[in-house]
Amino acid sequence: MRRCLAGIFLYLISGTAAGAPELVVLNPEPGSSVAGGEPVIAVSVPGGIVSGSLEFKLDGVDVTPRVILSGPLVTYIPSPPLPPGTHNVEVKARTPDGRTLGPVSWSFTVERPKLRRTTIRGEVGLELMYRHPSRPIPYLPLWDNRIHLRVGGTTGWASWEGSVSLTSREEPWLTTEKVEPRQPLNRYRMKIRTRFGELVLGDANPTLSELTLWGKFVRGLHLKARLGPVGVRFIYGWTRRTVPPRIREISPDAWVDARHFVIEGDTLALSPSEGVAWDSSSVIRQERPGTFERKVRAVQLSLGGERFRAGMNLVNIWDDTCSFDVPGPLRTLYRPKHNYAASFFTELSFGRRRTVLSAEVGGTVATDNTFSEISDTTISSYIPRWTERFIKVNASTRTTLDIRSIKANLIPRLYKLGFRSSLGRAFLKVEHYRIPTNYVSLGSPQQRPDLQGWRFRLRSSFLSGQVLLRCGGERYHDNVDGGGPVTTTTSSWNVSLNLSPRTLPEYSPSAQMEFVRQGGRNDARGPMRLWNRTENFSFGLGAKLPTGPLSHRLMLRTGYTNYKDFVDPSAGYETRSLMLWTSLGLPPPFSLEFTAGRTVQRGSERNLKVGLMRVRAMCEPGRWRFTGELGTTSTSDDLGQVDSEKLSLGIGLRYSAGGSTLEFTARLVRFLDEASEERSYTEPLVSLSWRRRW
């Protein structure tokens, strides 16, 4: 591109009539070449133009709706990017005094991108950790070893990345302990990205929408593609692997009745995890539950661009009941699913997505027991027979739609409406939602079923960033379909304020408040009764205290919580907390941090006290780093039910050179429980890690 940074080239194009007003072409220069496909096309109209009279064409296509007019300046950024080659621009407008500008035109050339050099980057690491407690601690392994490898790079047309992460909690060869079958903790991932989309093979946490699929672990294939205004996303894989149950058969000596049996003279009762064989010859006990392989397939189709987008989501999950055999007497313990969730969404944005309006409506069909047989009593005029081809239908099948009345579905039962806007230094987000009782999907965990309400969030800064204000609120109620006897309403509000005064730059006070109210009514028309109320308040003060060339940093925070239960007053409590953190200004390479805190919770029948203290020292001479840490935590109450102390002492050593880092840590933990001495233990822990980047 020719010189247009030191001073933008002003190319004057005059109209055919004498004395006609002028257009000033700012960028790109006529006949010039640009390196990228997204140049800023800019024209200046010194005399101004009449609103609605502008016509802006690029390669014969009218792009006026996407042109930005700011005073005498007219700008446009091509979207999608322009392909290599010569492109023509034509502009026409009318001045406030009625004179015509243009049409005027010029051309520029988009150069072909140069082939980029292939680059490769990566990281490999190994971490070994061993602990040896004085007593066995449930669900805590002795070894926790990990290996990870990540490699990525770019070529002339794509970027790619692959990663593998293995842990001793799943890989037997990384530990000396027995590894029980469990859901996957290892991670495998391969991603390829181009200008048309991306492909992920292996593990991912895809997000379609909060109502259908939102951040759920899926191992399989994830394809995202976009061709012009059309977008497609496809997901296929599984979100839970097969874990067979651990089952043991017991042969009773005699039966007392249908639920009691005798073994070695002891009379035992059937537990919820036990069943009886069909001939009553044995009791089948499930010592560890199993999980079916849960498969997922999802698709998203969208149409539109930056200003408007619409589409649909469809998600299907089902449990493979053939992944392991379940004994007949234990089938009541399992409720395999075969569910569908679908939604239609639309999005409208303004001002380069500074303001966005969104809406999503949908429904779900959930079958919670695919063991059951389809019967004529289930298939009726309300559930047509043709549904057998798509979904397992039995007595547990539920839907968010009203299958008896099509007109009733004109008012959506499952929806979410949203508005967000960024104006200057302020950001506002408002949502209104309704989640029916029978809502079942892989959506956001926050979108719980049987709720209807709204929430908002506001963030803004004032006085050139010296004041930061955050506030939010939510109000919702359950029993949205009216099937329950009681309706619960919950309201919550929060406000926080942070100050950074320029007159006192060494101080930064902050305050937070939160109020939560929960009540309910036994009748939709009855009076609201307040059940409980929670009030939270906290105040913090940060300070920087200079002492010569060095400075000390301090943070003090206090908090207060008051919970009142109007149904059971004895459940109420009051909590006060105080936390202090300080970093002493020591000459390099030394640093010292100190943390102390105390929390007291007072109830009608019990007072609980928690205290903590932590000291951390560090020295970083060159490529070395030495650390030492001492911490204590104590918990007690006035009833003697809790009385424990925990002491932790640790040291660390790290050495870095080039792209390699070697680190060693050792820690000794002593836990003493005066109320229950069998819970006391001593635990030494050592770890060694190495990683290399290139």
URRAUR-V414193 format. One record per backbone hydrogen bond with DSSP energy under -1.0 kcal/mol. CO is the residue of the C=O (numbers start at 1). NH is the residue of the N-H. Records with the same first field share a line. If there is no record, write none. Layout:
# URRAUR-V414193
CO=NH, NH
This chain:
# URRAUR-V414193
11=25
13=23
17=20
23=13
24=44
25=11
27=42
29=32
32=109
34=111
37=82
41=76
42=26, 27
43=74
44=24
45=48
50=53
55=92
56=63
57=90
58=61
61=58
63=66
64=67
68=75
70=73
72=45
73=70
74=43
75=68
76=41
85=110
87=108
88=59
89=106
90=57
91=104
92=55
93=101
94=50
95=98
99=95
101=93
104=91
106=89
107=31
108=87
109=34
110=85
119=154
121=152
122=694
123=150
124=692
125=148
126=690
127=146
128=688
129=144
130=686
137=140
142=131
145=168
146=127
147=166
148=125
149=164
150=123
151=162
152=121
153=160
154=119
158=155
159=193
160=153
161=191
162=151
163=189
164=149
165=187
166=147
167=170, 171
171=174
172=175
187=165
188=203
189=163
190=201
191=161
192=199
193=159
196=226
197=194
198=224
199=192
200=222
201=190
202=220
204=218
206=215
210=444
212=442
213=208, 209
218=204
219=238
220=202
221=236
222=200
223=234
224=198
225=232
227=230
229=304
230=227
231=302
232=225
233=300
234=223
235=298
236=221
237=296
238=219
240=294
243=291
246=287, 288
248=285
250=283
254=262
259=270
260=256, 257
261=268
262=253, 254
263=266
266=263
268=261
271=274
273=286
275=284
277=280
282=277
283=250
284=275
285=248
288=246
291=243
293=320
294=239, 240
295=318
296=237
297=316
298=235
299=314
300=233
301=312
302=231
303=310
307=349
308=305
309=347
310=303
311=345
312=301
313=343
314=299
315=341
316=297
317=339
318=295
319=321
320=323
327=330
328=331
330=333
331=334
336=370
337=319
339=317
340=365
341=315
342=363
343=313
344=361
345=311
346=359
347=309
348=357
350=354, 355
354=422
355=350
356=420
357=348
358=418
359=346
360=416
361=344
363=342
364=400
365=340
366=398
367=338
369=372
375=379
384=387
385=388
386=389
387=390, 391
394=397
398=366
406=409
407=410
414=362
415=434
416=360
417=432
418=358
419=430
420=356
421=428
423=426
426=423
427=459
428=421
429=457
430=419
431=455
432=417
433=453
434=415
435=451
436=439, 450
442=214
444=447
446=448
451=435
452=477
453=433
454=475
455=431
456=473
457=429
458=471
459=427
460=469
462=467
463=466
466=500
467=462
468=498
469=460
470=496
471=458
472=494
473=456
474=492
475=454
476=490
477=452
479=482
487=521
488=478
489=519
490=476
491=517
492=474
493=515
494=472
495=513
496=470
497=511
498=468
504=507
506=544
508=542
509=499
510=540
511=497
512=538
513=495
514=536
515=493
516=534
517=491
518=531, 532
519=489
520=529
521=487
523=526
529=520
531=566
532=518
533=564
534=516
535=562
536=514
537=560
538=512
539=558
540=510
541=556
542=508
543=554
545=552
547=550
550=547
552=545
553=583
554=543
555=581
556=541
557=579
558=539
559=577
560=537
561=575
562=535
563=573
564=533
568=571
569=572
573=563
574=602
575=561
576=600
577=559
578=598
579=557
580=596
581=555
582=594
583=553
584=586
587=590
589=620
591=618
592=584
593=616
594=582
595=614
596=580
597=612
598=578
599=610
600=576
601=608
602=574
606=603
607=638
608=601
609=636
610=599
611=634
612=597
613=632
614=595
615=630
616=593
617=628
618=591
619=626
621=624
623=656
625=654
626=619
627=652
628=617
629=650
630=615
631=648
632=613
633=646
634=611
635=644
636=609
642=637
643=674
644=635
645=672
646=633
647=670
648=631
649=668
650=629
651=666
652=627
653=664
654=625
655=662
657=660
659=693
660=657
661=691
662=655
663=689
664=653
665=687
666=651
667=685
668=649
669=683
670=647
671=681
672=645
676=679
677=680
681=671
682=134
683=669
684=132
685=667
686=130
687=665
688=128
689=663
690=126
691=661
692=124
